[in-house]
Amino acid sequence: MSSETANEDCLGWAARDASGVLSPYVFSRRALRSRDVSIKITHCGVCYADVVWTRNKHGDSKYPLVPGHEIAGIVKGVGSDVLRFKVGDHVGVGTYVNSCQDCDYCNDGQEVHCVKGSVYTFNGVDVDGTITKGGYSSSIVVHERYCFMIPKDYPLDSAGPLLCAGITVYAPMMRHKMNQPGKSLGVIGLGGLGHLAVKFGKAFGLNVTILSTSIAKKEEALTLLGADKFVLSSDQEQMMALAKSFDFIVDTASGDHPFDPYMSLLKTAGVLVLVGFPNEVKFSPASLNLGMRTISGSVTGGTKEIEEMINFCASHRIYPTIEVIPIQYANDALERLIKRDVKYRFVIDIENSLK
């Protein structure tokens, strides 16, 4: 397909104001440029970011707003200079669709940390001044650099959540060498991110303990997700019994919570990685200094890491635990997400419900 194609009508669901209520919306996707890939979206994961920006929680939402940044689909057209993809390939698009492509971080495959700021997949301002619109839509046009090949035998409905929830825990786990068999991992919070941290931890050969405030999740955590241990974090006795027992902790909790009790669970030189966004992070210097411990933050990941993670999931048969829904259920899904009533990721079946 040439790069001189016309703009294309696209059907999506958009929020019109801070109520966050989504309803059908028709808009245009840009004409294919020489290095662009045009994708028929088949599935899109539902992330808490969709709640944040549809409801203007950060005060920067640009309406009409089409959310969704865990996108999976099938290539339906490529620009004249595209080398990596062809029509019919299965691909994914994650949390960003552009960056400066020229800073040290972009050159190192860490585009998410672009010094000029990466362009978010939705509610971002692209280089041409247009506002990006996300995956709650029938199609998307993206520069090939920000597309990822999904092996044909990996289910597209499972692929979407890897591109935000998956990479958000995979990238820091790899960065902090949490892939050493026999080491011990604590996972705080058992939602979309936490359950994938458990699955990665088990695939890496770690001894995995889930630290949760919800006893209702215990049975499933041990049987379905294969965690080695489940600990109720509000039970002081259970927590004290774990003192200095973890090499690593991945903290996926976005609700406000104390940090000292969790820091005390780390061994000497242990690492806690925070991937959630509580309102504040507060801990005693002694929690850090006395045990030579590290606390580190992380967001999603660069293109190099995302490709590596997708291939790792395909080869190790790691699949997110998902609830597939039609687009017409999206408003209910966002309400349930706020109440943490999902096991463990909603995925919208765009292909069969967005007509």
C-alpha positions as CSV (number, residue, x, y, z in Angstrom):
1,M,0.0,0.0,0.0
2,S,1.4,3.4,-0.9
3,S,2.0,6.2,1.6
4,E,-0.4,8.4,-0.2
5,T,-3.6,6.9,1.2
6,A,-6.4,9.1,2.4
7,N,-7.5,9.6,5.9
8,E,-9.7,6.8,7.1
9,D,-12.9,6.9,9.1
10,C,-12.6,5.1,12.4
11,L,-15.3,4.1,14.8
12,G,-14.5,4.4,18.5
13,W,-15.9,4.9,21.9
14,A,-15.1,8.3,23.6
15,A,-15.6,10.2,26.8
16,R,-17.0,13.7,26.1
17,D,-16.4,15.2,29.6
18,A,-15.1,14.4,33.1
19,S,-18.1,12.1,33.8
20,G,-16.0,9.6,31.9
21,V,-19.0,8.1,30.2
22,L,-18.1,6.4,26.9
23,S,-20.3,6.3,23.9
24,P,-19.8,5.7,20.1
25,Y,-17.7,8.3,18.3
26,V,-16.6,8.5,14.6
27,F,-13.3,10.2,13.8
28,S,-10.4,10.1,11.3
29,R,-7.1,8.2,11.5
30,R,-4.3,9.8,9.6
31,A,-3.2,8.8,6.1
32,L,-0.5,6.2,6.0
33,R,3.0,7.7,6.0
34,S,6.0,5.9,4.6
35,R,7.0,4.2,7.8
36,D,3.5,3.7,9.2
37,V,1.5,0.6,9.9
38,S,-2.3,0.5,9.7
39,I,-3.8,-2.0,12.2
40,K,-7.3,-3.5,12.4
41,I,-7.7,-3.6,16.2
42,T,-9.1,-6.9,17.4
43,H,-8.7,-6.5,21.2
44,C,-7.9,-3.8,23.7
45,G,-7.1,-4.2,27.4
46,V,-8.7,-2.0,30.0
47,C,-6.2,-0.2,32.2
48,Y,-6.6,2.1,35.2
49,A,-5.1,4.8,33.0
50,D,-8.4,4.7,31.1
51,V,-10.2,5.7,34.3
52,V,-7.7,8.4,35.1
53,W,-7.9,10.3,31.8
54,T,-11.6,9.7,30.8
55,R,-12.4,11.3,34.2
56,N,-9.8,14.1,34.0
57,K,-8.1,13.0,37.3
58,H,-5.0,14.9,36.2
59,G,-6.8,17.9,34.9
60,D,-5.2,17.5,31.4
61,S,-7.8,15.4,29.5
62,K,-8.6,16.5,26.0
63,Y,-12.1,15.6,24.9
64,P,-13.5,13.8,23.0
65,L,-11.1,11.2,24.5
66,V,-10.8,7.7,23.1
67,P,-8.9,5.6,25.8
68,G,-7.0,2.3,25.5
69,H,-3.3,1.5,25.3
70,E,-3.1,-2.3,25.4
71,I,-3.8,-2.8,21.8
72,A,-3.6,-6.0,19.7
73,G,-4.7,-6.5,16.1
74,I,-3.8,-7.4,12.5
75,V,-1.8,-5.4,10.0
76,K,-4.0,-4.2,7.1
77,G,-1.6,-1.8,5.4
78,V,2.0,-0.7,5.5
79,G,3.8,2.4,4.3
80,S,6.3,2.2,1.4
81,D,9.4,2.1,3.6
82,V,8.1,-0.3,6.3
83,L,10.5,-3.3,6.5
84,R,9.4,-5.1,9.7
85,F,5.8,-5.8,9.1
86,K,3.5,-7.0,6.3
87,V,-0.3,-7.3,5.8
88,G,-1.7,-10.1,8.0
89,D,0.9,-9.9,10.7
90,H,-0.3,-10.0,14.3
91,V,0.9,-6.9,16.2
92,G,0.5,-4.9,19.4
93,V,0.7,-1.3,20.4
94,G,1.5,-0.2,23.9
95,T,1.4,3.0,26.0
96,Y,3.2,5.3,23.6
97,V,3.2,5.9,19.8
98,N,6.0,8.4,19.3
99,S,9.2,9.9,20.7
100,C,12.0,12.2,19.5
101,Q,13.8,9.1,18.0
102,D,17.1,10.8,18.5
103,C,18.0,11.2,22.2
104,D,20.3,8.8,24.2
105,Y,17.3,7.0,25.5
106,C,15.5,6.6,22.2
107,N,18.8,5.4,20.7
108,D,19.1,2.8,23.4
109,G,15.6,1.4,22.8
110,Q,14.3,3.2,26.0
111,E,11.8,5.4,24.2
112,V,9.5,5.5,27.2
113,H,12.2,7.8,28.8
114,C,12.7,10.1,25.8
115,V,14.1,13.4,27.0
116,K,11.5,15.3,25.0
117,G,8.7,13.0,26.4
118,S,7.2,10.1,24.7
119,V,3.8,10.6,23.0
120,Y,1.1,8.7,24.8
121,T,-1.2,6.4,22.8
122,F,-4.2,8.4,23.8
123,N,-4.7,12.0,25.1
124,G,-1.1,12.8,23.9
125,V,0.0,15.6,21.6
126,D,1.7,14.1,18.6
127,V,4.5,15.8,16.6
128,D,2.0,17.2,14.1
129,G,-0.1,18.7,16.9
130,T,-2.9,16.2,16.7
131,I,-4.3,14.6,19.8
132,T,-3.8,10.8,19.9
133,K,-6.8,8.5,20.2
134,G,-6.5,5.0,21.7
135,G,-7.5,1.5,21.3
136,Y,-11.2,1.6,22.1
137,S,-11.5,1.9,18.3
138,S,-11.7,-0.1,15.1
139,S,-8.2,0.8,13.8
140,I,-5.0,2.7,14.5
141,V,-2.1,4.0,12.4
142,V,1.3,3.9,14.1
143,H,4.9,4.4,13.1
144,E,6.5,0.9,12.8
145,R,9.0,1.6,15.6
146,Y,6.1,1.5,18.2
147,C,4.5,-1.7,16.9
148,F,5.4,-5.1,18.2
149,M,5.2,-8.5,16.4
150,I,3.0,-11.0,18.2
151,P,3.7,-14.6,17.4
152,K,0.8,-16.1,15.4
153,D,0.3,-18.8,18.1
154,Y,-0.1,-16.3,20.9
155,P,-3.8,-15.4,21.4
156,L,-4.5,-11.8,20.5
157,D,-6.9,-11.3,23.4
158,S,-4.1,-12.2,25.8
159,A,-1.5,-10.0,24.1
160,G,-3.0,-6.6,24.9
161,P,-2.5,-6.7,28.6
162,L,1.2,-7.5,28.1
163,L,1.8,-4.1,26.5
164,C,1.1,-2.1,29.7
165,A,0.5,-4.4,32.7
166,G,3.0,-6.9,31.6
167,I,5.9,-4.7,30.6
168,T,5.3,-2.5,33.7
169,V,6.4,-5.4,35.9
170,Y,8.7,-7.2,33.5
171,A,11.0,-4.3,32.8
172,P,12.0,-3.5,36.4
173,M,12.2,-7.2,37.2
174,M,14.8,-7.6,34.5
175,R,16.6,-4.4,35.3
176,H,17.1,-5.5,38.9
177,K,18.0,-9.1,38.0
178,M,14.9,-10.6,39.5
179,N,15.3,-13.6,37.1
180,Q,17.6,-15.6,39.3
181,P,16.1,-19.0,40.1
182,G,15.9,-19.8,43.8
183,K,15.7,-16.2,44.9
184,S,12.6,-15.0,46.8
185,L,10.0,-12.4,45.6
186,G,7.2,-10.6,47.4
187,V,4.4,-9.2,45.3
188,I,2.3,-6.4,46.9
189,G,-1.2,-6.3,45.4
190,L,-2.9,-8.8,43.2
191,G,-4.5,-7.0,40.3
192,G,-3.7,-6.7,36.6
193,L,0.0,-5.9,37.3
194,G,0.5,-8.1,40.4
195,H,-0.9,-11.3,38.9
196,L,1.6,-10.9,36.0
197,A,4.5,-10.3,38.4
198,V,3.5,-13.6,40.0
199,K,3.5,-15.4,36.6
200,F,6.9,-13.9,35.6
201,G,8.3,-14.7,39.0
202,K,7.3,-18.3,38.7
203,A,8.7,-18.5,35.1
204,F,12.0,-17.1,36.4
205,G,12.2,-19.8,39.0
206,L,11.6,-17.6,42.0
207,N,9.9,-18.4,45.3
208,V,6.8,-16.1,45.1
209,T,4.8,-14.8,48.0
210,I,1.7,-12.6,47.5
211,L,1.1,-9.9,50.0
212,S,-2.5,-8.8,49.9
213,T,-5.2,-7.1,52.0
214,S,-7.9,-9.4,50.5
215,I,-8.1,-12.9,52.0
216,A,-10.7,-13.6,49.3
217,K,-7.9,-13.9,46.8
218,K,-5.9,-16.5,48.6
219,E,-7.3,-19.7,47.1
220,E,-7.0,-18.5,43.5
221,A,-3.6,-17.0,44.2
222,L,-2.2,-20.4,45.2
223,T,-4.1,-22.6,42.8
224,L,-4.7,-20.6,39.6
225,L,-1.6,-18.4,39.7
226,G,0.8,-20.9,41.3
227,A,2.1,-18.6,44.1
228,D,4.1,-20.4,46.7
229,K,2.6,-18.5,49.6
230,F,-0.2,-16.0,50.4
231,V,0.1,-13.6,53.3
232,L,-2.5,-11.2,54.6
233,S,-0.6,-8.0,54.9
234,S,-2.8,-6.6,57.6
235,D,-1.9,-9.6,59.9
236,Q,1.1,-8.3,61.9
237,E,2.1,-11.8,63.0
238,Q,2.2,-13.2,59.5
239,M,4.2,-10.1,58.4
240,M,6.7,-10.3,61.3
241,A,7.3,-14.0,60.4
242,L,8.6,-12.8,57.0
243,A,11.2,-10.3,58.3
244,K,14.3,-10.2,56.2
245,S,13.2,-13.0,53.9
246,F,12.8,-11.5,50.4
247,D,15.5,-10.7,47.9
248,F,13.0,-8.6,45.9
249,I,9.5,-7.0,46.3
250,V,7.4,-5.7,43.5
251,D,4.9,-3.1,44.8
252,T,1.9,-2.8,42.5
253,A,-0.5,-1.1,45.0
254,S,-1.7,2.4,44.0
255,G,-3.7,2.9,47.2
256,D,-2.0,4.7,50.0
257,H,-0.1,2.2,52.2
258,P,2.8,2.3,54.7
259,F,6.2,1.3,53.4
260,D,8.2,0.5,56.5
261,P,6.4,-2.9,57.1
262,Y,7.3,-4.0,53.6
263,M,10.8,-2.7,53.7
264,S,11.4,-4.8,56.8
265,L,10.7,-7.9,54.8
266,L,13.7,-7.3,52.5
267,K,17.0,-9.1,53.1
268,T,20.2,-7.1,53.3
269,A,20.7,-5.4,49.9
270,G,17.1,-6.3,48.9
271,V,15.3,-4.3,46.3
272,L,11.7,-2.9,46.4
273,V,10.4,-1.7,43.0
274,L,7.4,0.6,43.1
275,V,5.2,0.5,39.9
276,G,2.0,1.8,41.5
277,F,1.2,5.5,42.1
278,P,0.1,6.0,45.7
279,N,-0.3,9.7,46.8
280,E,2.9,9.6,48.8
281,V,5.9,7.4,49.6
282,K,7.0,7.7,53.2
283,F,9.4,5.5,55.1
284,S,12.0,5.8,57.8
285,P,15.6,6.3,56.6
286,A,16.5,3.3,58.8
287,S,14.4,1.0,56.6
288,L,16.7,1.9,53.8
289,N,20.1,2.5,55.4
290,L,20.4,-0.2,58.0
291,G,19.7,-3.1,55.6
292,M,21.6,-1.5,52.6
293,R,18.3,-1.7,50.8
294,T,17.2,-0.1,47.5
295,I,13.8,1.4,46.6
296,S,13.3,2.1,42.9
297,G,10.5,3.3,40.6
298,S,9.5,2.3,37.2
299,V,6.9,2.9,34.5
300,T,6.4,0.7,31.3
301,G,9.4,-0.1,29.2
302,G,11.3,0.6,26.0
303,T,10.7,-1.1,22.6
304,K,13.7,-3.5,23.1
305,E,12.3,-4.8,26.4
306,I,8.7,-5.1,25.1
307,E,9.8,-7.3,22.2
308,E,11.9,-9.4,24.6
309,M,8.9,-9.8,27.0
310,I,6.4,-10.8,24.2
311,N,8.8,-13.5,23.0
312,F,9.4,-14.6,26.6
313,C,5.7,-14.9,27.2
314,A,5.2,-16.8,24.0
315,S,8.0,-19.3,24.6
316,H,7.0,-19.8,28.3
317,R,3.3,-19.9,27.6
318,I,2.6,-17.0,30.0
319,Y,-0.9,-15.6,29.5
320,P,-2.6,-12.9,31.5
321,T,-5.8,-14.0,33.3
322,I,-8.5,-12.1,31.5
323,E,-12.2,-11.4,31.3
324,V,-13.2,-10.7,27.7
325,I,-16.0,-8.2,27.3
326,P,-17.9,-6.4,24.5
327,I,-17.3,-2.6,24.0
328,Q,-20.9,-2.0,25.1
329,Y,-19.8,-3.2,28.6
330,A,-16.9,-0.7,28.8
331,N,-18.5,1.7,31.2
332,D,-19.4,-1.1,33.6
333,A,-15.9,-2.5,33.3
334,L,-14.4,0.9,34.3
335,E,-16.7,1.0,37.3
336,R,-15.7,-2.5,38.3
337,L,-12.0,-1.6,37.8
338,I,-12.4,1.2,40.4
339,K,-13.9,-1.3,42.8
340,R,-11.1,-3.8,42.0
341,D,-13.7,-6.3,40.9
342,V,-11.8,-7.9,38.0
343,K,-9.8,-11.1,37.7
344,Y,-7.3,-9.8,36.6
345,R,-7.6,-7.8,33.4
346,F,-10.6,-6.8,31.3
347,V,-10.0,-7.1,27.5
348,I,-12.5,-5.6,25.0
349,D,-13.3,-7.8,22.0
350,I,-13.2,-4.9,19.6
351,E,-13.5,-7.0,16.5
352,N,-16.7,-8.7,17.3
353,S,-18.5,-5.9,19.3
354,L,-17.5,-2.6,17.8
355,K,-19.7,-2.3,14.7
